[in-house]
Every structure is written in structure tokens, then in C-alpha cells.
């Protein structure tokens, strides 16, 4: 039999004994009459035995439950809330975790206003400091009133009520018999002998129910008056005390009771105060609600008090910057946003803004930790990998021109944000200007699987599929990432290519960082991201990305304008910003420099108001060199190379140095003939790159002539093979396409 069942059985037995106790006494009397003692001594012994048995039985039936000591009650107290503090001990948020009752932290007696204690004692137990747990005068008066059938005031003392709070079976529904009262009296006497009066009064104020689910003076003061217990006035105290006999009483009843407790003639003020007190519930939060999404993540148990790595001042800066931008954009353009600020050296999260509510249609969703398409924000890691491997340098020339790539799902045709093409550009210009086609060409060099693995190592653990799943669009950020992952990945570039997990809680152990990218490649990529001249063609010279001090930054926009990113770092901080709509609908008239970038700029300026950021020192293994570009592809400048890869004159590879290949049609292409368009206007233009002056084209073994003439063809329906042959007749390239 378990404990609860045992208690229920014992109580049923006790109730049966109580109900039959008079019968037992009567039976004992009958027995005495039938077995009448013959001598006075026998009479005496029989009477004493009967009395002793009755007293022993009464003692057993009224034995009170064990009373815990005061320290144990305090230690076992669990509030329904949990609290979040910043790194300096400032309360920044709280969260309700226990929904069975609403109570705050235990309130010491010296934190309760004196009018409250005076009103409670006067109303509930005015001889509290004079009795030993039971007010016998009040008990005899209550007994007299019952005998005379008069209304009884009640004789429960504060000690008896606290005993009932500590042992609920003493005050359970239906526990009104005289045995129950005796048990409660004995428990109160034991409590008064073990606890001080102040401890009993303190426990009463914390354990008593005041209104609805509010338990304790802390929850009542905040929920009913919006005050802390030490700030309650005399009228507040009288109204609270008036609630104790019946916490669900109407405002009129509460006002009438408070007026009686006040002992005043004019009590009109109490009626209005009672209606105000019992009106809409006030918040039980003393905190400013600065980090609700982080609170929901960390505060999982009632009573928790977690000191985070957040800085309340930086948190307010981030909230203010995001709020201003979203209000400026308006709900018709973008409704949601998030900001994360990191300390580069430690990995401490200094600001965590998962959203600001406002016009959001999903305010409870944590935008800082929700996966979204990365857009162009993954490009720095792609170029860092290519530079580290020696495939490219910042001065290498990439072709920003139309390209079609054959994939398992069909042709992939990347385009730039502005739908235009820049022709031949350097790697520095391609990254700073966020050009898409050069990034895809770089991914062809690095390899999709290798790049996917590098991203995983850099903390993008949401990339659980292999490279084939993401394809070439991975260079343009088709994968989903979170803002926290973005911030930590960029922080690794700020730390010379070394990555470590973030710290949210102050006492979390620091993790030894691991090298992901070489320090030289990380420094070169950071220098390219910090170059305002390199991004001028795309973003202009005076965009939100340009700061009065050194900072490396990258923007990104996902497909259909659903996500807008701006992530960057200074010498001390990494700031990551996301703006968009949590429901996934596209933004309107928002770009990389008009959505997230202004928030990033405002936060960075505030962080460095006391000390501007400085450029990181150039690591060993990097060599600077003055370079020029043949054909004035770009302006001469000072460039940085991995040691041993530097050059002074940069030129695009001449056509004769390139292997001839067919660029149109792309192998695997399917073309449909439109019957509504004249046939002679549906010819297919063939295109060949490289030095193809001595090469010939064959379509289904039919000679089309010189490959350099770019002939127009109109093949019939079906599958066709186009081959490129050199002078010796060797096939150097071929594609297969279909006409329908």
C-alpha cells in the first residue's frame, strides 16, 4: 500500500472511530453497571483504567502530523517563476514555469510593509503574540456561541492556519469534526513551540492564498497593486487583509470588510480601490522583459535564477536599433527581426534579441534561433577555402557572365541580385560586391561536398544532407542557418579562423577553440569584407555598411526577398542581424542595405562609442604587394597574398589558353518548339569558348563547319548529340540535348 492510500485508509478508520466514540463510552458504562465492583478499591481501579484508556485513545486519534522546521520550509519553497540576470547581476527577464499556482520568491518579514503585518494580526489573530498557538479565550467563546446558536467569529489562530498550510490534511475539505480541531490545535501548539512568532507570521504571509491563483504576499502585491510587498500602503494592507476570509469575494464585500478593519466612518475610497484592485490582473514581472526568447530557452524549472552572459545595456541598444528600423519600414514591408551580439574573445552572447513583438504575427517565435535561408552570407567561407587551398588569390580574375550548369534537377542558371553582369572581376570585388556567378564558379573549384563539410565544421550543423542535395546553389546560400550560427561562424573569422561554441550562461566552461580556416586566409577574407572601395560598385561609397572605423561585414538576401541578413565584426564584437517575416512571406522594397544593415550599423556605432575598432594585425605568412591589372580591368591597388602566391600584374587568361568547350546548349537541356512562333525564329544558337578557330562542330555526325562561327541550328524533335572536334578529328567536348 502506498503512502497516500495508507493515509486515506487511516482517516476512514479515524472517522469511523470518531463517529462511534459515544457508543464506546456508553458501552463502557453499561459494562460497568453489569459488572458492578464489589469494593471501593475495585471501583477506583476500574475508573482509572477506563479514563486512562480513553485518554490514550484520544491521544492516538488527535496525534498531529510532524511539523517541519522553519529552515526546511524555506528551503522547500518553489516559486512558480524563474529569473534571468545579466552578467552584472541585473534582472533582465523572468518566465512562469509552474502553472499549478502563481507565487514568487519567498518574502522575508522585513520586506513586508508594517501596515500589512499589523492589519493581518489585528484581523486574523489579535492575541497572536500572547498565546501559545491556540487562543483558548476565542475557542471557549466560539464553543459558547455554538451552544447558544449564535453566529461564531471563529477561533483559528495564525499558528493553526500555518499548521494547516504545512499539513494539508489538517485543513482538507470536510475536516470540521472535533477530532480534526484537536489535531490542528496540537499541531499549532507544536509549531508555536518550535518556531518564533515572526517566523510563523512570515510563513502565513507567504503561504496564504489571496486571490485566484496568487499565493503569498509577493504575488498578491504585484498582481493586485503592481507593487512590491514593502511598498504597500495602509489602505492596500486593509484591502489585502479583507480578502483573506474569502479570496473570491466581490469588490463590494472586500470594500465593506476593509472599511470595518479601518474603523473609520468615511470609507468611500475603499470601494473604488477594491474595484481597481480586483480589475484586470497586473503583470507579476518586476523585470523589464528584455530577453523573453532567451528566458524561454534557459528557464525550464521553477525557482531558477540564471546569470547569463548578456549585458543589459547592450541588450537595450540592440532592441532599440531593431525597433527603430522595423517601425521605419512598416508592417507592410517587414514585421520581424533579430539581433545577436558576441564578444569575439570569449564567445559570450552579449545581446540576444529574438524579436520585439510590435507588428509581428509570430512574436513568440525565436527568430535568433530559427533556420532561414542564408543568402550570400556563406560566400566569405567559400572564398576563404579557395584562398587557403591556393585555388584563388584576392586578385584572381573571375568571369561574371551568364552560365548554365547541368544538375540532376535540370539547368541551374545563377544570376546576380541586380540581374546584370560585370564581366571580368577580381575575387576581392566579387566578394565585396556579393556577385553570384563568380561565387558559383568558385564553388566549381572548391567542390560542393568540400564546402558543405567546411560549413559544418564552422558550426552550421543544420546542413545534415550531403553536397548533392544542396548543389551549386549552396554558394548562394540555399541552405538554412540560424542567426546564432551566423554570428559564431563570422566570429571565427574575427578570431583568425578558430571556432568555438557560444556561451549563454556566466558559469559555462570556456571551450578550447579549434582551427577551421588558416589564420592567413581568414585575415585576407576579413580585409576584403572591410574594403569600402571594393563594394562601392554594388553598394555605393556611403552605404550603411561604411563605418568610421574598421569593420568587416557581409549582407545577404534569400530567394524571393524572404530573408535579409547583415553580419559583421570589429576587433571586439560580432553583430548579426536578420530582418524578414517569420511567416515566410516576402518583404517589400527591402534590400541588404535598407533592412538589416542600418540595425547593424547603429549597434556597431554604439558598441564603439568609447573606442573605435582597429584593423587586426597582418599575420605571418601574408605578403602585401602593389598590383596592376592588364587592360584596366580594375584600378591598381595594394593587395595581399599568401606567401609565395603574390604577383604584380594581373591579367585574364587569353582565349588561346582556355580549353575549347561547348557552352550552349548545356548538356541535358530540353527545348520545346512553340507552334505559334515561326520556325525560322526558333533556331538554337551554338556557343563555344576558348580558342576554337581550328575546331569543327558535328551535330548527329553532320558537319556544321567552323566552331568559331557560332552557327544557328534548328534540329527536329528528338535526342541530339553535338560534338566539338580538333584538327585531328578527336572529340574534345560533347553535349546531349533534346528537342520537343
C-alpha positions in Angstrom: 0.0 0.0 0.0 1.4 3.4 -0.9 1.6 6.4 1.4 -1.4 8.2 0.0 -3.6 5.1 0.2 -2.4 4.4 3.7 -3.3 7.9 4.8 -6.8 7.7 3.3 -7.4 4.3 5.0 -6.2 5.6 8.4 -8.5 8.6 8.1 -11.5 6.5 7.2 -10.8 4.4 10.2 -10.4 7.5 12.4 -13.7 8.9 11.1 -15.5 5.6 12.0 -13.9 5.7 15.5 -15.0 9.3 15.9 -18.5 8.6 14.8 -18.7 5.7 17.3 -16.8 7.1 20.3 -20.0 8.0 22.2 -21.2 4.4 21.6 -17.9 3.1 23.0 -18.3 5.3 26.1 -21.9 4.2 26.6 -21.0 0.6 26.2 -18.2 1.0 28.8 -20.8 2.5 31.2 -23.2 -0.5 30.6 -20.3 -2.9 31.2 -19.5 -1.1 34.5 -23.1 -1.4 35.6 -23.3 -5.1 34.7 -20.0 -5.8 36.3 -20.6 -3.7 39.3 -17.4 -3.7 41.5 -17.8 -5.1 44.9 -15.4 -2.8 46.7 -14.3 0.8 46.6 -10.8 -0.2 45.5 -12.2 -2.1 42.6 -14.3 0.9 41.7 -11.3 3.1 41.8 -9.1 0.8 39.7 -11.8 0.3 37.1 -12.5 4.0 36.7 -8.8 4.9 36.4 -8.3 2.2 33.8 -11.2 3.4 31.8 -10.0 7.0 32.0 -6.5 6.0 31.0 -7.8 4.1 28.0 -10.0 6.9 26.9 -7.1 9.4 27.2 -4.8 7.1 25.3 -7.3 6.6 22.6 -7.9 10.4 22.3 -4.1 11.0 22.2 -3.8 8.5 19.3 -6.8 9.9 17.4 -5.6 13.5 17.7 -1.9 12.9 17.1 -0.8 15.8 14.8 1.4 15.2 11.8 5.1 16.1 12.2 5.8 19.8 11.8 8.8 20.7 9.6 11.3 23.2 10.9 11.3 26.8 9.5 14.6 26.3 7.6 13.2 23.2 5.8 10.0 25.1 4.8 12.1 28.0 3.4 14.4 25.6 1.5 11.4 23.6 0.0 9.7 26.7 -1.3 9.5 26.8 -5.0 8.2 29.9 -6.8 6.2 29.5 -10.0 8.6 31.8 -11.7 12.3 31.6 -12.8 14.6 34.6 -13.3 17.2 35.7 -15.8 20.0 38.1 -14.9 22.7 39.8 -17.0 26.4 39.3 -16.4 26.4 42.2 -13.8 23.5 40.7 -11.8 20.8 43.0 -13.3 17.4 41.3 -13.6 16.5 41.3 -17.3 13.7 38.8 -17.6 11.6 36.2 -16.0 9.3 33.3 -17.0 6.5 31.4 -15.4 7.3 27.7 -15.3 4.9 26.2 -12.8 1.2 26.7 -13.8 -0.4 25.0 -10.8 -0.1 28.1 -8.7 1.3 31.6 -9.0 3.8 32.6 -6.4 7.1 34.5 -6.4 10.2 34.2 -4.3 9.8 33.8 -0.6 9.3 37.3 1.0 11.1 37.8 4.3 9.1 39.5 7.0 11.4 42.6 7.0 10.5 43.0 3.3 6.8 43.4 4.1 5.4 46.8 4.9 4.4 47.2 8.6 0.8 48.2 7.9 0.3 44.7 6.3 1.6 42.7 9.3 -0.4 44.9 11.7 -3.6 44.6 9.7 -3.3 40.8 9.3 -2.6 40.2 13.0 -5.5 42.5 14.1 -8.0 40.9 11.8 -6.9 37.2 11.9 -5.4 36.7 15.4 -5.3 39.8 17.6 -3.9 37.8 20.6 -1.2 36.2 18.3 1.7 37.4 20.4 0.0 36.4 23.7 -1.0 32.7 23.1 1.0 29.6 22.6 -0.6 28.5 19.3 -4.2 28.2 20.5 -6.3 31.2 21.6 -8.3 29.4 24.4 -10.4 32.5 25.1 -11.5 32.6 21.5 -12.1 28.9 21.5 -14.3 28.9 24.6 -16.2 31.9 23.1 -16.7 30.0 19.9 -18.0 27.0 21.8 -20.4 29.2 23.8 -21.7 30.8 20.6 -22.3 27.4 19.2 -24.2 26.1 22.2 -26.3 29.3 22.3 -26.7 29.0 18.5 -25.2 32.4 17.9 -23.0 33.4 14.9 -19.4 32.4 15.6 -16.4 34.5 14.8 -14.1 31.5 14.5 -11.1 30.7 16.7 -8.4 29.6 14.2 -5.2 31.3 15.0 -2.4 32.2 12.6 -0.4 29.2 14.0 -3.4 26.9 13.4 -3.7 28.2 9.8 0.0 27.8 9.1 -0.1 24.2 10.5 -2.9 23.6 8.0 -0.8 25.1 5.2 2.1 22.8 6.1 0.0 19.7 6.6 -3.0 20.0 4.1 -4.8 17.0 5.7 -5.4 19.2 8.8 -7.4 21.7 6.6 -8.8 19.4 4.0 -12.4 19.8 2.9 -14.8 18.2 5.4 -12.2 18.3 8.3 -14.6 20.0 10.7 -15.1 17.4 13.4 -13.9 17.9 17.0 -11.1 15.4 16.5 -9.8 17.4 13.5 -9.9 20.6 15.6 -7.9 18.9 18.4 -5.3 17.7 15.9 -5.0 21.2 14.4 -4.7 22.7 17.9 -2.0 20.2 18.9 -0.1 20.9 15.6 -0.4 24.7 16.3 0.9 24.2 19.8 3.9 22.2 18.5 4.5 24.8 15.8 4.5 27.7 18.3 7.0 25.8 20.5 9.4 25.2 17.6 9.1 28.4 15.6 9.3 32.1 16.6 6.3 34.3 16.2 8.0 36.2 13.4 8.7 33.0 11.5 5.1 31.9 11.9 3.8 35.3 10.7 6.2 35.3 7.8 5.2 31.8 6.8 1.5 32.8 6.9 2.0 35.8 4.6 3.9 33.6 2.1 1.6 30.6 2.2 -1.8 32.2 2.3 -3.9 32.5 -0.8 -5.1 36.0 -1.6 -6.9 36.0 -5.0 -7.3 33.5 -7.8 -4.1 31.6 -8.2 -1.9 34.2 -6.4 -0.3 32.6 -3.4 1.7 34.7 -1.0 2.2 38.4 -0.3 4.7 38.8 -3.1 2.3 37.6 -5.8 -0.6 39.4 -4.3 1.2 42.7 -4.0 2.4 42.6 -7.6 -0.7 41.1 -9.1 -3.3 43.3 -7.3 -1.4 46.5 -6.9 1.6 46.4 -9.1 3.9 46.9 -6.1 6.4 45.0 -4.1 5.3 44.0 -0.5 7.5 46.6 1.1 5.8 49.4 -0.8 2.2 48.7 0.2 0.2 51.4 2.0 -2.2 51.1 4.9 -5.2 51.1 2.6 -3.5 48.4 0.4 -2.9 46.4 3.6 -6.6 46.7 4.7 -7.8 45.6 1.3 -5.5 42.6 1.1 -6.5 41.6 4.7 -10.1 41.9 3.7 -9.5 39.3 1.0 -8.2 36.6 3.4 -11.6 35.2 4.7 -12.9 34.8 1.1 -10.3 35.4 -1.7 -13.1 35.3 -4.3 -15.2 37.9 -2.6 -16.8 40.7 -4.7 -15.3 44.2 -4.7 -18.2 45.5 -2.6 -17.7 42.8 0.0 -14.0 43.5 0.2 -14.6 47.2 0.5 -17.0 46.7 3.3 -14.6 44.5 5.2 -11.7 46.9 4.7 -13.9 49.7 6.0 -14.7 47.7 9.1 -11.0 46.9 9.7 -10.1 50.6 9.2 -12.6 51.7 11.9 -13.4 54.8 10.0 -16.8 56.4 9.2 -16.0 57.6 5.7 -14.9 54.6 3.6 -15.9 55.7 0.2 -12.4 55.4 -1.0 -12.3 51.7 -0.4 -15.0 50.9 -2.9 -13.1 52.4 -5.8 -9.8 50.9 -4.6 -11.4 47.5 -4.3 -12.7 47.6 -7.9 -9.3 48.8 -9.1 -7.5 46.1 -7.1 -9.8 43.3 -8.4 -9.8 44.6 -12.0 -7.6 43.3 -14.8 -4.6 41.3 -13.5 -1.3 43.1 -13.4 1.9 41.6 -14.5 3.8 39.7 -11.9 7.1 40.6 -13.5 9.5 43.0 -11.9 11.9 42.7 -14.8 11.9 44.9 -17.9 11.3 41.9 -20.2 14.5 42.4 -22.2 15.1 38.8 -23.3 11.9 36.8 -23.4 13.1 34.3 -26.1 16.3 33.5 -24.2 14.3 33.2 -21.0 12.1 30.7 -22.7 15.2 28.7 -23.7 17.0 28.7 -20.4 14.3 29.0 -17.7 13.0 25.4 -17.6 12.5 24.9 -13.8 10.6 26.9 -11.2 12.8 28.9 -8.9 15.8 29.0 -11.3 18.0 32.1 -11.1 20.4 32.1 -14.0 23.1 34.6 -14.5 23.7 34.9 -18.3 26.5 36.4 -20.3 24.2 39.1 -21.6 24.8 42.8 -20.9 21.6 44.7 -20.1 22.9 47.9 -21.7 23.9 46.2 -24.9 20.6 44.3 -25.0 18.7 47.6 -24.8 20.9 49.0 -27.6 20.1 46.1 -29.9 16.4 46.2 -29.0 16.2 49.9 -29.7 18.1 49.7 -33.0 15.9 46.9 -34.3 12.7 48.6 -33.1 13.5 51.8 -34.9 14.2 50.0 -38.2 11.1 47.9 -38.1 8.9 50.9 -37.2 10.5 52.8 -40.1 10.0 50.0 -42.6 6.4 49.5 -41.5 4.5 46.2 -41.2 3.7 46.1 -45.0 7.4 45.7 -45.8 8.9 43.7 -42.9 7.4 42.7 -39.5 10.2 40.7 -37.7 13.8 40.9 -36.9 16.5 39.5 -34.6 19.9 40.7 -33.3 22.8 38.8 -31.7 25.9 40.5 -30.3 29.0 38.4 -29.4 32.2 39.1 -27.6 34.9 37.9 -30.0 37.4 36.8 -27.5 35.2 34.8 -25.1 32.2 33.8 -27.3 29.9 35.4 -24.7 26.5 36.3 -26.1 26.2 40.0 -25.0 22.8 40.6 -26.7 20.1 38.1 -27.7 17.0 39.7 -29.3 14.8 37.0 -30.8 12.1 39.6 -31.8 10.5 42.7 -30.4 6.8 41.9 -30.9 5.3 45.1 -32.4 3.6 44.2 -35.7 4.9 40.7 -35.7 2.3 37.9 -36.4 4.6 35.4 -34.6 6.0 37.3 -31.6 6.7 34.1 -29.6 8.9 32.5 -32.3 12.6 33.0 -31.6 14.0 34.5 -34.8 17.5 34.3 -33.5 17.4 30.5 -33.4 15.1 29.8 -36.3 16.5 28.3 -39.5 16.3 30.6 -42.6 17.9 30.7 -46.0 21.4 32.1 -45.7 21.6 34.1 -48.9 25.0 35.5 -49.8 26.3 35.3 -46.2 28.1 32.0 -46.8 30.4 33.4 -49.5 33.2 34.6 -47.2 33.7 31.0 -46.1 33.7 29.7 -49.7 36.4 32.3 -50.8 38.4 31.6 -47.6 38.5 27.9 -48.5 39.5 28.6 -52.1 42.3 31.0 -51.0 43.5 28.6 -48.3 43.8 25.8 -50.9 45.7 28.0 -53.3 43.0 27.9 -55.9 42.5 31.7 -55.9 44.0 34.9 -54.6 42.1 38.2 -53.9 43.4 39.4 -57.2 42.4 36.4 -59.3 40.1 37.2 -62.2 36.7 35.5 -62.2 34.2 35.7 -65.1 30.9 37.3 -64.1 28.9 36.3 -67.2 25.9 34.1 -67.8 26.5 30.4 -67.1 24.3 27.4 -67.2 25.0 24.3 -65.1 23.6 20.9 -65.6 22.2 19.4 -62.4 20.1 16.4 -61.5 17.0 18.6 -61.3 17.7 20.4 -64.5 19.6 23.5 -65.6 20.9 25.8 -62.8 21.3 29.4 -64.1 22.6 31.7 -61.4 22.0 35.4 -61.6 23.2 38.4 -59.7 21.0 40.5 -57.4 20.6 43.3 -60.0 20.2 40.8 -62.9 23.3 42.3 -64.6 26.8 41.0 -65.1 30.1 42.8 -64.5 32.3 40.8 -66.9 35.8 40.1 -65.6 36.2 41.0 -61.9 38.7 40.2 -59.2 37.9 37.9 -56.2 38.0 41.0 -53.9 35.4 42.8 -56.0 33.3 39.6 -56.4 33.1 39.0 -52.6 32.7 42.7 -51.5 30.1 43.2 -54.2 28.3 40.0 -53.4 28.3 38.8 -57.0 26.6 35.4 -57.5 28.1 34.0 -60.7 31.7 34.3 -59.6 30.8 32.5 -56.3 29.3 29.6 -58.3 32.4 29.4 -60.4 34.5 29.3 -57.2 32.3 26.5 -55.9 33.2 24.5 -59.0 36.8 24.8 -58.0 36.3 24.0 -54.3 33.7 21.3 -54.7 30.2 21.2 -53.2 31.0 18.4 -50.7 34.2 20.0 -49.5 32.4 23.3 -49.0 29.5 21.7 -47.2 31.9 19.9 -44.9 33.7 23.2 -44.2 30.4 24.9 -43.3 29.5 22.0 -40.9 32.9 22.4 -39.2 32.2 26.1 -38.8 29.1 25.5 -36.7 26.4 25.3 -39.4 25.1 22.0 -38.0 21.7 22.3 -39.8 23.4 21.2 -43.1 22.7 17.5 -42.5 22.5 16.5 -46.1 25.4 15.7 -48.5 26.7 18.1 -51.1 24.5 16.7 -53.9 21.4 17.7 -52.0 22.3 21.4 -52.0 24.1 21.5 -55.3 25.7 24.6 -56.8 23.1 26.9 -55.1 25.0 26.3 -51.8 27.4 29.0 -52.9 24.4 31.5 -52.9 23.1 30.3 -49.5 20.3 27.9 -50.4 20.9 26.1 -47.1 19.0 27.1 -43.9 21.0 28.5 -41.0 20.2 30.4 -37.8 21.3 33.8 -36.7 23.2 32.3 -33.8 25.2 30.1 -36.2 25.9 33.0 -38.5 27.2 35.1 -35.6 29.5 32.4 -34.3 30.8 31.5 -37.8 31.7 35.1 -38.5 33.3 35.3 -35.1 35.6 32.5 -36.2 36.9 34.8 -39.0 37.5 37.6 -36.5 39.5 35.1 -34.4 41.8 34.0 -37.1 39.8 31.0 -38.3 39.4 29.5 -34.9 35.9 28.4 -33.9 34.4 27.6 -30.5 30.7 27.3 -29.3 28.9 30.3 -27.8 28.4 30.9 -24.1 25.0 31.9 -22.8 25.4 31.3 -19.1 28.1 33.0 -17.0 29.4 29.8 -15.4 29.5 27.8 -18.6 33.1 26.5 -19.0 35.1 28.0 -21.8 35.8 25.6 -24.7 39.2 25.4 -26.4 38.8 26.8 -30.0 39.7 24.7 -32.9 41.2 25.8 -36.2 38.8 25.7 -39.1 40.4 28.1 -41.6 44.1 29.2 -41.7 44.8 32.5 -40.0 46.1 33.9 -43.2 43.0 33.1 -45.3 40.7 34.4 -42.5 42.7 37.6 -42.3 42.6 38.1 -46.1 38.8 37.5 -46.3 38.2 39.9 -43.4 40.3 42.5 -45.2 38.2 42.1 -48.4 34.9 42.3 -46.4 36.1 45.5 -44.8 37.1 47.2 -48.1 34.6 50.0 -48.8 36.1 50.7 -52.2 35.7 47.1 -53.4 31.9 47.1 -52.6 31.3 50.6 -53.9 30.1 49.3 -57.3 27.3 47.3 -55.7 26.6 49.3 -52.5 28.0 52.8 -53.2 30.6 54.6 -51.2 28.3 55.8 -48.4 26.1 52.9 -47.5 25.1 51.7 -44.0 28.0 49.3 -44.3 30.6 52.0 -44.1 31.6 52.9 -40.5 34.1 55.5 -39.2 36.3 52.6 -38.0 37.4 49.2 -39.2 34.8 46.5 -39.5 34.3 43.6 -41.8 30.7 43.0 -43.0 28.6 40.9 -45.4 25.0 41.2 -46.4 22.7 38.5 -47.8 19.2 38.2 -49.2 17.4 34.9 -49.7 15.2 33.8 -52.6 12.1 36.0 -53.1 13.2 38.5 -50.5 12.2 36.4 -47.6 15.3 36.9 -45.5 17.6 39.9 -45.2 20.9 39.5 -43.3 23.8 41.7 -42.2 26.6 40.0 -40.3 30.0 41.6 -39.5 32.6 42.0 -36.8 35.0 44.6 -35.4 38.1 44.0 -33.3 36.0 43.3 -30.2 32.4 42.4 -31.3 30.5 40.4 -33.8 27.0 41.7 -34.7 24.5 39.6 -36.6 21.1 41.0 -37.8 18.2 39.3 -39.5 15.1 41.1 -40.9 12.1 39.5 -42.5 8.8 37.9 -41.9 8.6 34.8 -39.6 5.6 33.5 -41.6 7.8 33.3 -44.7 6.0 35.8 -46.9 8.3 38.1 -49.0 9.4 41.5 -47.8 8.6 44.6 -49.9 11.1 47.2 -51.1 13.8 45.9 -48.7 17.4 45.3 -49.6 20.6 44.3 -47.8 21.4 47.9 -47.1 17.9 49.1 -46.2 16.7 46.2 -43.9 19.3 44.6 -41.6 22.3 46.8 -42.4 21.0 50.0 -40.6 20.5 48.0 -37.5 24.0 46.5 -37.7 25.4 50.0 -38.2 23.6 51.5 -35.2 24.6 48.7 -32.9 28.3 48.8 -34.0 28.4 52.6 -33.5 27.0 52.3 -30.0 29.4 49.5 -29.1 32.4 51.5 -30.2 31.3 54.9 -28.9 34.2 54.9 -26.4 36.9 53.3 -28.5 36.9 52.9 -32.3 37.7 49.5 -33.7 41.2 48.9 -35.1 42.2 46.7 -38.0 43.7 43.4 -36.9 47.5 43.0 -37.4 48.6 41.1 -40.5 49.6 37.5 -39.6 52.8 35.9 -40.7 52.5 34.1 -44.0 50.7 37.0 -45.7 52.6 39.3 -48.1 51.4 42.7 -49.4 52.1 43.7 -52.9 51.3 46.6 -55.2 49.4 45.2 -58.2 48.0 46.4 -61.6 45.5 44.9 -63.9 46.1 44.4 -67.6 43.5 46.1 -69.7 42.4 48.2 -66.8 40.1 45.5 -65.6 40.3 47.2 -62.2 42.3 50.1 -60.7 45.8 49.5 -59.3 45.9 48.8 -55.6 47.7 47.2 -52.7 46.8 43.6 -52.5 47.5 40.7 -50.0 48.6 37.2 -50.9 49.5 34.0 -49.2 53.3 33.9 -49.1 54.6 32.6 -52.3 51.5 33.3 -54.4 51.9 37.1 -55.0 52.1 38.7 -58.4 52.3 42.3 -59.6 50.5 42.2 -62.9 47.1 40.6 -63.1 45.6 39.6 -66.4 42.7 37.4 -67.5 43.7 34.2 -69.2 43.8 34.7 -73.0 41.3 32.7 -75.1 44.1 30.5 -76.6 45.0 29.3 -73.1 41.5 28.0 -72.4 40.4 24.5 -73.4 37.7 24.8 -76.1 34.3 23.7 -74.9 30.7 23.9 -75.8 28.8 26.4 -73.5 25.5 26.4 -75.3 23.5 24.2 -75.3 24.2 22.8 -71.9 24.2 19.0 -71.8 20.9 17.7 -70.6 18.9 20.7 -71.9 15.4 20.2 -73.2 13.9 22.7 -75.7 10.3 22.9 -76.7 9.3 24.1 -80.2 6.4 26.5 -80.0 3.9 26.0 -82.9 2.7 29.6 -82.6 6.2 31.0 -83.3 7.6 30.9 -86.9 10.1 28.1 -87.2 12.9 30.2 -88.5 12.8 32.3 -85.3 13.3 29.3 -83.1 16.8 28.5 -84.1 19.3 27.5 -81.4 22.5 29.5 -81.2 25.6 27.3 -80.6 28.4 28.8 -78.4 31.9 27.7 -77.9 34.6 29.2 -75.6 38.3 29.0 -75.8 40.5 29.0 -78.9 38.2 27.1 -81.3 39.4 28.6 -84.5 40.7 25.3 -85.8 37.8 23.2 -84.4 34.7 22.0 -86.1 31.2 21.2 -84.8 29.3 18.0 -85.6 25.5 17.6 -85.0 24.5 13.9 -85.1 27.6 13.2 -87.2 26.7 16.1 -89.6 29.4 18.7 -90.1 28.3 22.2 -89.1 31.5 23.8 -90.1 34.0 26.1 -88.2 33.2 26.2 -84.5 34.1 29.9 -84.2 31.3 30.9 -86.4 28.6 30.2 -83.8 26.1 28.8 -86.2 22.3 28.8 -85.7 20.6 25.4 -85.9 17.0 24.1 -86.0 17.2 20.3 -85.3 14.0 18.3 -85.4 12.3 16.7 -82.5 14.3 14.0 -80.6 17.6 13.5 -78.9 20.7 15.1 -80.4 24.4 14.9 -79.8 26.6 17.9 -80.5 30.4 17.3 -80.6 33.5 19.6 -80.8 36.4 18.1 -82.8 40.0 19.3 -83.1 42.1 19.2 -86.3 42.9 15.5 -85.8 39.2 14.7 -85.6 39.4 13.9 -81.8 36.3 14.8 -79.8 37.3 17.4 -77.2 33.8 18.1 -75.9 30.3 17.0 -76.5 26.8 17.6 -75.1 23.4 15.9 -75.5 20.1 17.8 -75.7 16.5 17.2 -76.6 14.1 19.0 -78.9 10.3 18.5 -78.3 
